[in-house]
């Protein structure tokens, strides 16, 4: 297991800046997810860590060793790409063992590692097949096997599940997490999918416009978002953000109960109550187990997530309530208030 540290990592191309002095600590044996929208700098961060991109400033340390100026082959890392990058003319066995042959690993050692990796990933019966004869999930396992067979202590993954269908992605998320824990790997995983991040990570690093918006355990980002950006990006449906005027929800006489210019409250923290705040249902979204209501209070709309068996229709008058502990206040700059 190897720890990772990024100290003041920045990346610019002329007048364009992808990363602004990013500082990050990743514990050995942990699963760290770099999360954010397209263009936020997460893939650039991963490529700098891998040595595929040169930082404009800052240092990269792996297990305490400064590897900033080392080539990828000397960093002790493995990488799994989005497109799998399998050789179509080689068998599964040859694809997995390709890196070992390039490194001229002894034949007996290569055969042993291949057997162990194939067994770990359930590929024993597929070793003679070509990639074109495999399903998407099987191809993903081969790509992962090629990384694992190198026995690197750090594994970097760049959106490796994005080409799979929804059900297979869910299965592979579970398998990847179990595999990482079993092998004690330090994994840095890039995704724009917050469900992947929340379900797999020990540490989520939320990036926005080349800066770390918030970093911490998934529960911390969900329960105490540092900014309105984090509040909206984490959670499905996202946190409600209602504008405030003189301490009241804009366009109403309802006291917000928090300071600042914006009230935040999770849809699942809102319930219907006879003594609640008057609101009008604007729309209804039925999701089976859940029902999501969009309700108007003054000039603001709040989403309410409730059990799917509830029945409601646009135009219904309802009363909403949430606990004071579930209300979040944000200042005019979008930063969380204590």
C-alpha positions as a LaTeX table, in Angstrom:
\begin{tabular}{lrrr}
\hline
Residue & $x$ (\AA) & $y$ (\AA) & $z$ (\AA) \\
\hline
Unk1 & 0.00 & 0.00 & 0.00 \\
Unk2 & 1.22 & 3.49 & $-0.85$ \\
Unk3 & 0.06 & 6.92 & 0.25 \\
Unk4 & $-0.19$ & 9.80 & $-2.23$ \\
Unk5 & 0.38 & 13.53 & $-1.78$ \\
Unk6 & $-0.14$ & 16.33 & $-4.26$ \\
Unk7 & 1.49 & 19.57 & $-3.11$ \\
Unk8 & 0.45 & 22.75 & $-4.91$ \\
Unk9 & $-0.19$ & 21.01 & $-8.24$ \\
Unk10 & $-1.07$ & 23.47 & $-11.01$ \\
Unk11 & $-1.45$ & 23.07 & $-14.75$ \\
Unk12 & $-1.73$ & 25.76 & $-17.38$ \\
Unk13 & $-1.61$ & 25.95 & $-21.17$ \\
Unk14 & $-0.92$ & 29.54 & $-22.14$ \\
Unk15 & $-3.81$ & 31.62 & $-20.79$ \\
Unk16 & $-5.87$ & 28.53 & $-19.95$ \\
Unk17 & $-5.57$ & 27.08 & $-16.43$ \\
Unk18 & $-6.82$ & 23.57 & $-15.71$ \\
Unk19 & $-5.64$ & 23.27 & $-12.08$ \\
Unk20 & $-5.03$ & 25.92 & $-9.43$ \\
Unk21 & $-2.51$ & 24.84 & $-6.76$ \\
Unk22 & $-4.26$ & 21.62 & $-5.74$ \\
Unk23 & $-3.24$ & 20.13 & $-2.37$ \\
Unk24 & $-4.40$ & 16.57 & $-1.67$ \\
Unk25 & $-3.57$ & 13.72 & 0.71 \\
Unk26 & $-4.67$ & 10.14 & $-0.02$ \\
Unk27 & $-4.13$ & 7.49 & 2.65 \\
Unk28 & $-2.48$ & 4.19 & 1.79 \\
Unk29 & $-5.01$ & 1.46 & 1.02 \\
Unk30 & $-7.90$ & 3.87 & 0.54 \\
Unk31 & $-10.32$ & 4.36 & $-2.34$ \\
Unk32 & $-10.23$ & 8.01 & $-3.42$ \\
Unk33 & $-12.67$ & 9.33 & $-6.03$ \\
Unk34 & $-12.02$ & 12.51 & $-8.00$ \\
Unk35 & $-15.51$ & 13.79 & $-8.74$ \\
Unk36 & $-16.81$ & 16.73 & $-10.71$ \\
Unk37 & $-18.39$ & 17.94 & $-13.94$ \\
Unk38 & $-16.69$ & 17.77 & $-17.31$ \\
Unk39 & $-13.77$ & 20.19 & $-17.52$ \\
Unk40 & $-13.23$ & 20.51 & $-13.76$ \\
Unk41 & $-9.66$ & 19.10 & $-13.88$ \\
Unk42 & $-10.14$ & 15.59 & $-12.52$ \\
Unk43 & $-8.62$ & 13.74 & $-15.51$ \\
Unk44 & $-5.76$ & 16.25 & $-15.67$ \\
Unk45 & $-5.03$ & 15.56 & $-12.00$ \\
Unk46 & $-4.99$ & 11.82 & $-12.68$ \\
Unk47 & $-2.69$ & 12.21 & $-15.69$ \\
Unk48 & $-0.24$ & 14.31 & $-13.66$ \\
Unk49 & $-0.27$ & 11.68 & $-10.94$ \\
Unk50 & 0.38 & 9.00 & $-13.56$ \\
Unk51 & 3.21 & 10.97 & $-15.16$ \\
Unk52 & 1.38 & 11.26 & $-18.48$ \\
Unk53 & 1.14 & 15.03 & $-18.03$ \\
Unk54 & 3.71 & 17.45 & $-16.60$ \\
Unk55 & 2.56 & 19.84 & $-13.87$ \\
Unk56 & 3.27 & 23.52 & $-14.35$ \\
Unk57 & 3.96 & 23.79 & $-10.61$ \\
Unk58 & 3.93 & 21.60 & $-7.50$ \\
Unk59 & 5.20 & 18.18 & $-6.47$ \\
Unk60 & 3.81 & 14.62 & $-6.59$ \\
Unk61 & 4.78 & 12.20 & $-3.81$ \\
Unk62 & 4.00 & 8.47 & $-3.71$ \\
Unk63 & 4.75 & 6.73 & $-0.42$ \\
Unk64 & 6.82 & 9.74 & 0.60 \\
Unk65 & 9.01 & 9.62 & $-2.51$ \\
Unk66 & 9.05 & 12.62 & $-4.84$ \\
Unk67 & 8.12 & 11.19 & $-8.25$ \\
Unk68 & 7.39 & 14.51 & $-9.98$ \\
Unk69 & 10.19 & 14.08 & $-12.49$ \\
Unk70 & 9.99 & 10.29 & $-12.85$ \\
Unk71 & 8.52 & 8.66 & $-16.00$ \\
Unk72 & 5.30 & 6.63 & $-15.61$ \\
Unk73 & 7.15 & 3.29 & $-15.67$ \\
Unk74 & 9.13 & 4.19 & $-12.56$ \\
Unk75 & 6.24 & 5.41 & $-10.42$ \\
Unk76 & 4.96 & 1.99 & $-9.35$ \\
Unk77 & 1.45 & 2.57 & $-10.65$ \\
Unk78 & $-1.07$ & 0.77 & $-12.85$ \\
Unk79 & $-3.80$ & 2.44 & $-14.87$ \\
Unk80 & $-7.21$ & 1.41 & $-16.21$ \\
Unk81 & $-8.57$ & 3.57 & $-19.03$ \\
Unk82 & $-12.11$ & 4.40 & $-20.10$ \\
Unk83 & $-11.80$ & 2.61 & $-23.45$ \\
Unk84 & $-10.08$ & $-0.56$ & $-22.02$ \\
Unk85 & $-7.32$ & $-0.34$ & $-24.73$ \\
Unk86 & $-7.26$ & $-4.10$ & $-25.36$ \\
Unk87 & $-5.34$ & $-5.58$ & $-28.29$ \\
Unk88 & $-8.02$ & $-7.16$ & $-30.53$ \\
Unk89 & $-5.63$ & $-9.72$ & $-32.09$ \\
Unk90 & $-4.34$ & $-11.03$ & $-28.74$ \\
Unk91 & $-6.04$ & $-13.52$ & $-26.45$ \\
Unk92 & $-7.26$ & $-12.59$ & $-22.98$ \\
Unk93 & $-4.19$ & $-14.27$ & $-21.50$ \\
Unk94 & $-1.84$ & $-12.32$ & $-23.77$ \\
Unk95 & $-3.65$ & $-9.04$ & $-23.09$ \\
Unk96 & $-3.37$ & $-9.51$ & $-19.33$ \\
Unk97 & 0.26 & $-10.56$ & $-19.51$ \\
Unk98 & 1.37 & $-8.03$ & $-22.11$ \\
Unk99 & 3.02 & $-5.72$ & $-19.58$ \\
Unk100 & 4.90 & $-8.63$ & $-18.01$ \\
Unk101 & 6.31 & $-9.64$ & $-21.39$ \\
Unk102 & 7.44 & $-6.06$ & $-22.05$ \\
Unk103 & 9.19 & $-6.03$ & $-18.67$ \\
Unk104 & 10.72 & $-9.44$ & $-19.49$ \\
Unk105 & 9.34 & $-11.02$ & $-16.34$ \\
Unk106 & 10.50 & $-14.68$ & $-16.09$ \\
Unk107 & 8.03 & $-17.13$ & $-17.71$ \\
Unk108 & 7.30 & $-19.04$ & $-14.50$ \\
Unk109 & 6.58 & $-15.83$ & $-12.58$ \\
Unk110 & 4.38 & $-14.51$ & $-15.42$ \\
Unk111 & 2.38 & $-17.75$ & $-15.53$ \\
Unk112 & 1.85 & $-17.67$ & $-11.75$ \\
Unk113 & 0.66 & $-14.05$ & $-11.76$ \\
Unk114 & $-1.62$ & $-14.72$ & $-14.72$ \\
Unk115 & $-3.26$ & $-17.69$ & $-12.97$ \\
Unk116 & $-3.76$ & $-15.72$ & $-9.75$ \\
Unk117 & $-5.19$ & $-12.67$ & $-11.53$ \\
Unk118 & $-7.51$ & $-14.72$ & $-13.76$ \\
Unk119 & $-8.80$ & $-16.60$ & $-10.72$ \\
Unk120 & $-9.35$ & $-13.37$ & $-8.80$ \\
Unk121 & $-11.41$ & $-11.88$ & $-11.64$ \\
Unk122 & $-13.24$ & $-15.04$ & $-12.72$ \\
Unk123 & $-11.54$ & $-15.15$ & $-16.13$ \\
Unk124 & $-10.07$ & $-18.68$ & $-15.99$ \\
Unk125 & $-12.38$ & $-20.05$ & $-18.70$ \\
Unk126 & $-11.91$ & $-17.04$ & $-21.01$ \\
Unk127 & $-8.13$ & $-16.92$ & $-21.33$ \\
Unk128 & $-8.09$ & $-18.26$ & $-24.92$ \\
Unk129 & $-10.75$ & $-15.89$ & $-26.23$ \\
Unk130 & $-10.19$ & $-12.65$ & $-28.13$ \\
Unk131 & $-11.61$ & $-9.33$ & $-26.79$ \\
Unk132 & $-14.22$ & $-9.28$ & $-29.57$ \\
Unk133 & $-15.72$ & $-12.49$ & $-28.13$ \\
Unk134 & $-16.28$ & $-10.92$ & $-24.70$ \\
Unk135 & $-19.09$ & $-8.87$ & $-23.18$ \\
Unk136 & $-18.48$ & $-5.33$ & $-21.97$ \\
Unk137 & $-18.14$ & $-6.47$ & $-18.37$ \\
Unk138 & $-15.69$ & $-9.21$ & $-19.31$ \\
Unk139 & $-13.58$ & $-6.74$ & $-21.31$ \\
Unk140 & $-13.54$ & $-4.46$ & $-18.27$ \\
Unk141 & $-12.25$ & $-7.34$ & $-16.13$ \\
Unk142 & $-9.47$ & $-8.03$ & $-18.65$ \\
Unk143 & $-8.41$ & $-4.38$ & $-18.56$ \\
Unk144 & $-8.44$ & $-4.51$ & $-14.78$ \\
Unk145 & $-6.49$ & $-7.78$ & $-14.83$ \\
Unk146 & $-3.76$ & $-6.18$ & $-16.94$ \\
Unk147 & $-3.39$ & $-3.54$ & $-14.23$ \\
Unk148 & $-3.48$ & $-5.98$ & $-11.30$ \\
Unk149 & $-1.01$ & $-8.47$ & $-12.77$ \\
Unk150 & 1.71 & $-5.82$ & $-12.50$ \\
Unk151 & 1.21 & $-5.93$ & $-8.70$ \\
Unk152 & 1.47 & $-2.16$ & $-8.43$ \\
Unk153 & 0.48 & $-0.65$ & $-5.09$ \\
Unk154 & $-1.35$ & 2.28 & $-6.70$ \\
Unk155 & $-4.08$ & 1.85 & $-9.30$ \\
Unk156 & $-5.45$ & 4.81 & $-11.26$ \\
Unk157 & $-8.83$ & 4.49 & $-12.98$ \\
Unk158 & $-10.20$ & 6.99 & $-15.49$ \\
Unk159 & $-13.99$ & 6.53 & $-15.74$ \\
Unk160 & $-13.60$ & 2.76 & $-16.25$ \\
Unk161 & $-17.32$ & 1.94 & $-16.03$ \\
Unk162 & $-18.75$ & 4.66 & $-18.27$ \\
Unk163 & $-19.16$ & 2.33 & $-21.28$ \\
Unk164 & $-21.26$ & $-0.23$ & $-19.37$ \\
Unk165 & $-25.03$ & $-0.33$ & $-19.00$ \\
Unk166 & $-26.63$ & 0.74 & $-15.71$ \\
Unk167 & $-27.09$ & $-2.73$ & $-14.15$ \\
Unk168 & $-23.59$ & $-3.88$ & $-15.07$ \\
Unk169 & $-22.11$ & $-0.64$ & $-13.70$ \\
Unk170 & $-23.80$ & $-1.33$ & $-10.39$ \\
Unk171 & $-22.40$ & $-4.88$ & $-10.27$ \\
Unk172 & $-18.91$ & $-3.74$ & $-11.27$ \\
Unk173 & $-18.92$ & $-0.99$ & $-8.62$ \\
Unk174 & $-19.43$ & $-3.61$ & $-5.96$ \\
Unk175 & $-16.80$ & $-5.95$ & $-7.44$ \\
Unk176 & $-14.20$ & $-3.19$ & $-7.77$ \\
Unk177 & $-14.71$ & $-2.06$ & $-4.18$ \\
Unk178 & $-14.45$ & $-5.60$ & $-2.83$ \\
Unk179 & $-11.34$ & $-6.24$ & $-4.93$ \\
Unk180 & $-9.68$ & $-3.04$ & $-3.73$ \\
Unk181 & $-10.31$ & $-3.93$ & $-0.10$ \\
Unk182 & $-9.17$ & $-7.52$ & $-0.59$ \\
Unk183 & $-5.87$ & $-6.50$ & $-2.22$ \\
Unk184 & $-5.25$ & $-3.41$ & $-0.08$ \\
Unk185 & $-4.74$ & $-1.25$ & $-3.17$ \\
Unk186 & $-4.57$ & 2.53 & $-3.09$ \\
Unk187 & $-7.06$ & 3.51 & $-5.81$ \\
Unk188 & $-7.60$ & 6.93 & $-7.37$ \\
Unk189 & $-10.76$ & 6.82 & $-9.44$ \\
Unk190 & $-12.10$ & 9.54 & $-11.76$ \\
Unk191 & $-15.83$ & 9.89 & $-12.43$ \\
Unk192 & $-18.54$ & 12.49 & $-13.05$ \\
Unk193 & $-21.14$ & 10.12 & $-11.54$ \\
Unk194 & $-21.84$ & 11.03 & $-7.93$ \\
Unk195 & $-23.55$ & 7.66 & $-7.31$ \\
Unk196 & $-20.26$ & 5.90 & $-8.08$ \\
Unk197 & $-18.41$ & 8.28 & $-5.80$ \\
Unk198 & $-20.79$ & 7.96 & $-2.86$ \\
Unk199 & $-21.08$ & 4.16 & $-3.07$ \\
Unk200 & $-17.39$ & 3.32 & $-3.52$ \\
Unk201 & $-15.17$ & 5.97 & $-1.94$ \\
Unk202 & $-13.42$ & 6.30 & 1.38 \\
Unk203 & $-12.58$ & 9.85 & 0.31 \\
Unk204 & $-14.38$ & 12.01 & $-2.26$ \\
Unk205 & $-12.51$ & 14.96 & $-3.77$ \\
Unk206 & $-15.02$ & 17.27 & $-5.43$ \\
Unk207 & $-13.37$ & 19.47 & $-8.07$ \\
Unk208 & $-14.82$ & 22.62 & $-9.63$ \\
Unk209 & $-13.04$ & 24.76 & $-12.22$ \\
Unk210 & $-9.62$ & 23.39 & $-11.33$ \\
Unk211 & $-9.97$ & 23.80 & $-7.56$ \\
Unk212 & $-10.86$ & 21.43 & $-4.73$ \\
Unk213 & $-14.37$ & 22.43 & $-3.72$ \\
Unk214 & $-14.52$ & 19.96 & $-0.84$ \\
Unk215 & $-12.74$ & 16.76 & 0.19 \\
Unk216 & $-13.81$ & 14.22 & 2.78 \\
Unk217 & $-15.83$ & 11.09 & 3.47 \\
Unk218 & $-19.01$ & 10.72 & 1.38 \\
Unk219 & $-21.18$ & 11.21 & 4.47 \\
Unk220 & $-19.43$ & 14.51 & 5.26 \\
Unk221 & $-20.02$ & 15.93 & 1.79 \\
Unk222 & $-23.67$ & 14.90 & 1.94 \\
Unk223 & $-24.39$ & 16.06 & 5.50 \\
Unk224 & $-22.28$ & 19.24 & 5.58 \\
Unk225 & $-21.65$ & 20.59 & 2.06 \\
Unk226 & $-19.03$ & 23.34 & 2.18 \\
Unk227 & $-20.55$ & 25.32 & $-0.70$ \\
Unk228 & $-23.74$ & 25.62 & $-2.71$ \\
Unk229 & $-21.91$ & 23.87 & $-5.57$ \\
Unk230 & $-21.21$ & 20.85 & $-3.35$ \\
Unk231 & $-24.78$ & 20.96 & $-2.04$ \\
Unk232 & $-26.21$ & 20.75 & $-5.55$ \\
Unk233 & $-23.71$ & 18.24 & $-6.94$ \\
Unk234 & $-24.07$ & 15.66 & $-4.15$ \\
Unk235 & $-27.44$ & 13.99 & $-3.64$ \\
Unk236 & $-30.29$ & 12.76 & $-5.83$ \\
Unk237 & $-32.41$ & 14.83 & $-6.08$ \\
Unk238 & $-29.94$ & 17.59 & $-5.20$ \\
Unk239 & $-30.27$ & 19.84 & $-2.18$ \\
Unk240 & $-32.89$ & 22.59 & $-2.43$ \\
Unk241 & $-31.38$ & 26.09 & $-2.47$ \\
Unk242 & $-33.90$ & 28.85 & $-1.74$ \\
Unk243 & $-33.03$ & 32.54 & $-1.95$ \\
Unk244 & $-33.60$ & 34.55 & 1.22 \\
Unk245 & $-34.75$ & 38.12 & 1.69 \\
Unk246 & $-34.35$ & 39.67 & 5.15 \\
Unk247 & $-34.18$ & 36.21 & 6.72 \\
Unk248 & $-37.30$ & 34.95 & 4.95 \\
Unk249 & $-37.81$ & 32.68 & 1.95 \\
Unk250 & $-37.99$ & 35.03 & $-1.04$ \\
Unk251 & $-41.52$ & 36.08 & $-1.97$ \\
Unk252 & $-43.02$ & 34.81 & 1.30 \\
Unk253 & $-43.37$ & 35.62 & 4.99 \\
Unk254 & $-41.78$ & 32.28 & 6.00 \\
Unk255 & $-38.78$ & 32.69 & 8.33 \\
Unk256 & $-35.83$ & 30.63 & 7.10 \\
Unk257 & $-34.28$ & 29.96 & 10.50 \\
Unk258 & $-30.75$ & 30.36 & 9.10 \\
Unk259 & $-28.45$ & 33.29 & 8.38 \\
Unk260 & $-27.07$ & 34.19 & 4.98 \\
Unk261 & $-28.49$ & 34.67 & 1.54 \\
Unk262 & $-29.45$ & 31.06 & 0.76 \\
Unk263 & $-31.30$ & 28.32 & 2.63 \\
Unk264 & $-30.35$ & 24.73 & 1.83 \\
Unk265 & $-32.47$ & 21.71 & 2.75 \\
Unk266 & $-32.40$ & 18.15 & 1.39 \\
Unk267 & $-35.60$ & 16.91 & $-0.34$ \\
Unk268 & $-35.66$ & 13.83 & 1.89 \\
Unk269 & $-35.50$ & 16.02 & 5.02 \\
Unk270 & $-38.84$ & 17.64 & 4.17 \\
Unk271 & $-42.09$ & 15.99 & 5.24 \\
Unk272 & $-45.79$ & 16.79 & 5.10 \\
Unk273 & $-47.28$ & 18.01 & 8.39 \\
Unk274 & $-50.58$ & 19.58 & 9.39 \\
Unk275 & $-48.75$ & 22.39 & 11.18 \\
Unk276 & $-46.19$ & 22.94 & 8.41 \\
Unk277 & $-45.49$ & 25.79 & 6.01 \\
Unk278 & $-48.17$ & 26.31 & 3.31 \\
Unk279 & $-47.02$ & 25.35 & $-0.19$ \\
Unk280 & $-48.50$ & 24.48 & $-3.58$ \\
Unk281 & $-47.57$ & 21.39 & $-5.59$ \\
Unk282 & $-46.24$ & 22.44 & $-8.99$ \\
Unk283 & $-45.36$ & 19.02 & $-10.43$ \\
Unk284 & $-45.11$ & 15.34 & $-9.44$ \\
Unk285 & $-42.44$ & 12.81 & $-10.46$ \\
Unk286 & $-43.23$ & 9.16 & $-9.70$ \\
Unk287 & $-40.12$ & 6.96 & $-9.32$ \\
Unk288 & $-41.62$ & 3.76 & $-7.93$ \\
Unk289 & $-40.19$ & 3.62 & $-4.41$ \\
Unk290 & $-40.11$ & 7.43 & $-4.26$ \\
Unk291 & $-42.34$ & 10.32 & $-5.20$ \\
Unk292 & $-40.76$ & 13.73 & $-5.81$ \\
Unk293 & $-42.95$ & 16.81 & $-5.47$ \\
Unk294 & $-41.92$ & 20.26 & $-6.67$ \\
Unk295 & $-43.63$ & 22.69 & $-4.34$ \\
Unk296 & $-43.77$ & 26.49 & $-4.42$ \\
Unk297 & $-43.24$ & 28.64 & $-1.33$ \\
Unk298 & $-43.35$ & 32.31 & $-2.27$ \\
Unk299 & $-41.20$ & 32.72 & $-5.37$ \\
Unk300 & $-39.05$ & 29.68 & $-4.55$ \\
Unk301 & $-39.48$ & 26.01 & $-5.45$ \\
Unk302 & $-38.56$ & 23.13 & $-3.13$ \\
Unk303 & $-38.31$ & 19.46 & $-4.05$ \\
Unk304 & $-39.85$ & 17.04 & $-1.55$ \\
Unk305 & $-38.91$ & 13.36 & $-1.62$ \\
Unk306 & $-41.39$ & 10.96 & $-0.03$ \\
Unk307 & $-42.60$ & 7.37 & $-0.19$ \\
Unk308 & $-43.87$ & 6.27 & $-3.59$ \\
Unk309 & $-47.29$ & 5.20 & $-2.27$ \\
Unk310 & $-48.21$ & 8.81 & $-1.51$ \\
Unk311 & $-50.68$ & 10.32 & $-3.98$ \\
Unk312 & $-50.47$ & 13.96 & $-5.06$ \\
Unk313 & $-51.32$ & 16.11 & $-8.07$ \\
Unk314 & $-50.29$ & 19.52 & $-9.40$ \\
Unk315 & $-52.29$ & 22.27 & $-7.74$ \\
Unk316 & $-52.66$ & 20.46 & $-4.39$ \\
Unk317 & $-52.19$ & 22.60 & $-1.30$ \\
Unk318 & $-49.81$ & 20.99 & 1.18 \\
Unk319 & $-47.92$ & 21.94 & 4.33 \\
Unk320 & $-44.19$ & 21.26 & 4.61 \\
Unk321 & $-41.94$ & 20.86 & 7.62 \\
Unk322 & $-38.24$ & 20.21 & 8.21 \\
Unk323 & $-36.13$ & 20.09 & 11.36 \\
Unk324 & $-33.93$ & 23.06 & 12.25 \\
Unk325 & $-30.91$ & 20.72 & 12.20 \\
Unk326 & $-31.62$ & 19.95 & 8.52 \\
Unk327 & $-31.45$ & 23.61 & 7.44 \\
Unk328 & $-28.15$ & 24.85 & 5.97 \\
Unk329 & $-27.22$ & 28.50 & 5.58 \\
Unk330 & $-24.89$ & 29.82 & 2.82 \\
Unk331 & $-23.49$ & 33.31 & 2.40 \\
Unk332 & $-23.70$ & 35.49 & $-0.71$ \\
Unk333 & $-20.54$ & 33.81 & $-2.09$ \\
Unk334 & $-22.04$ & 30.33 & $-1.71$ \\
Unk335 & $-19.90$ & 29.35 & 1.32 \\
Unk336 & $-21.37$ & 27.40 & 4.21 \\
Unk337 & $-22.11$ & 29.34 & 7.39 \\
Unk338 & $-21.46$ & 27.78 & 10.79 \\
\hline
\end{tabular}
